[in-house]
Amino acid sequence: MSIRVGIMGYGNLGRGIECAIKHNPDMELAAVFTRRAPETVKILTETAKVCHVSEAEKMKDEIDVLIMCGGSATDLPEQTPKYVQWFNVVDSFDTHARIPEHFANVDKAASETGHIGIISVGWDPGMFSLNRMYANAILTNGNDYTFWGKGVSQGHSDAIRRIDGVKDGKQYTIPVESALEAVRRGENPDLTARQKHTRECFVVAEEGADLARIEEEIKTMPNYFADYDTTVHFITEEELKRDHSGIPHGGFVIRTGKTGWNDENSHVIEYSLKLDSNPEFTSSVIVAYARAAYRMSKEGMTGCKTVFDVAPAYLSALDGAELRKHLL
Amino acid sequence: MSIRVGIMGYGNLGRGIECAIKHNPDMELAAVFTRRAPETVKILTETAKVCHVSEAEKMKDEIDVLIMCGGSATDLPEQTPKYVQWFNVVDSFDTHARIPEHFANVDKAASETGHIGIISVGWDPGMFSLNRMYANAILTNGNDYTFWGKGVSQGHSDAIRRIDGVKDGKQYTIPVESALEAVRRGENPDLTARQKHTRECFVVAEEGADLARIEEEIKTMPNYFADYDTTVHFITEEELKRDHSGIPHGGFVIRTGKTGWNDENSHVIEYSLKLDSNPEFTSSVIVAYARAAYRMSKEGMTGCKTVFDVAPAYLSALDGAELRKHLL
């Protein structure tokens, strides 16, 4: 029996989930739910249905885990607590400041109805959080550093595109190599935003737009760019499409710390990701946690969980004996 | 109430455990058990007892978790199943091929007596295993690589010291940088032992010994050195003591894999450690898992566990809400 998965929302993340399910033979895609007219949504999996979101509740017995692929700003805060009433769910809620509130809402609905909801799954929050947590538990006397990139920031790209005279644009966040190296050497530097990351923008301007004014608006934009060394390149629409249509990302989680009776020994724990496709990698993490949600639910567990609460073995298609033999 | 920890065996690892407990304020060292005459063993913790190993069973109500610090060859296969009858235990059993057998023995004794035994804790097996497992669950279509070093191999250093005419010696295992880079580029190379690691030996010879013969014996030693590019340096006893008395180690776990409907995107997950002191880092991992053993036992869990079976949150002194707020 395969684990029957549903996808709620079919954007970049939903398509990534679909691809990840193809890579996990113990799982099958049962249905994609969309707010659009279902007949207008083409998916890749021939055996799966496309249904309107209003039909989801009726299909609760045909789906083992529903993966929430909406946005963190408005979709997930409403959808995850709602759908966990009928399904085991996994989401990738990534508004760090609102996680405690989201957890409480999902936990209440999941506990009352006997389901599992695993929230904030992906790589940050997700695998990066896990690595921060493991490293903190091991090296209790130390310092944490997270660097992002090189990768495309959707939020910063959107900010560029809102500027008058900008037709399209992409923004890359790039870690500062010398800062990374200082951290790895255990120097415990205090780093400002500017010292940790640079920002590189590729901008397609409207014909006749004032390029100097656009560049100035980008570089001085508060919160997004003003605190960073920012480079702006004006390119053609063709160049943007040819060279910048991917969604790569990645980053580094580093903890340095001391051990010994008198803190005489230093250690560095580093976890890094280099991803060609941010949504496809995020999806691959989510699908592994969907397997965990299914199994934990089968064992009678309920309520809201995060990556911190899920024993690693639940993620793997291998059983305990195989894991111990081949991966321990 | 602190978690009361016992240490069974007071060598490098036992001393590392003692130091790690000092770095975890929710834990206290209750007793060190030794096969030596207790009055001859000096420990660092003034509040802890030193007891003969024969007294351990009597102290079962004074200790929440007993950490087994013996060797994997003969001590742990006998001691861990024995002491788990009376205590929750954690060990660092690292003979990979015998893990299934050790697991079965510990599981039987632990289940029958209602204790928890977490085996094979440290960094390899341990954190490296965990990272292999997480990466395999995420990137199901990919390749695994583990590199060790730069670090001191105890087994290889011992092998050098058994050669006639050798007074003392230290061996470093060093990953081949070009192989590491090829793996990171996603080239999925098939690597021989020689292509992955080099071996560097620092040897103190007896006066008048035949250095050429010693060097030849090292470089051609089957299993240990013959399959590697090995460098031998003859140094004085003073130099060995001054420059090579540390026990550094570390390494890299890398998984590369493909995602996408047609495997069109590549990803690299890398976990690395750079450790000044192998036993102190191993100890820091073990002490975090001792906390987990204590908590899991309090919740009524029993039997043998590995790092795959322990939900990450059990390792941290922070509670769930704090973890979600600060580390997720």
Interface residues (C-beta under 8 A of the other chain):
Chain A: G16 E18 C19 A20 K22 H23 N24 L44 H96 I99 P100 F103 S120 P125 M127 S129 L130 N131 R132 M133 Y134 N136 A137 I138 L139 T140 N141 R184 T259 G260 W261 N265 S266 H267 V268 I269 E270 Y271 S272 L273 K274 L275 D276 S277 E280 F281 S283 S284 V285 A288 R291 T306 V307 F308 D309 V310 A311 P312 A313 L315 S316 A317 G320 A321 L323 R324 K325 L327 L328
Chain B: G16 E18 C19 A20 K22 H23 N24 L44 H96 I99 P100 F103 S120 P125 M127 S129 L130 N131 R132 M133 Y134 N136 A137 I138 L139 T140 N141 R184 T259 G260 W261 N265 S266 H267 V268 I269 E270 Y271 S272 L273 K274 L275 D276 S277 E280 F281 S283 S284 V285 A288 R291 T306 V307 F308 D309 V310 A311 P312 A313 L315 S316 A317 G320 A321 L323 R324 K325 L327 L328
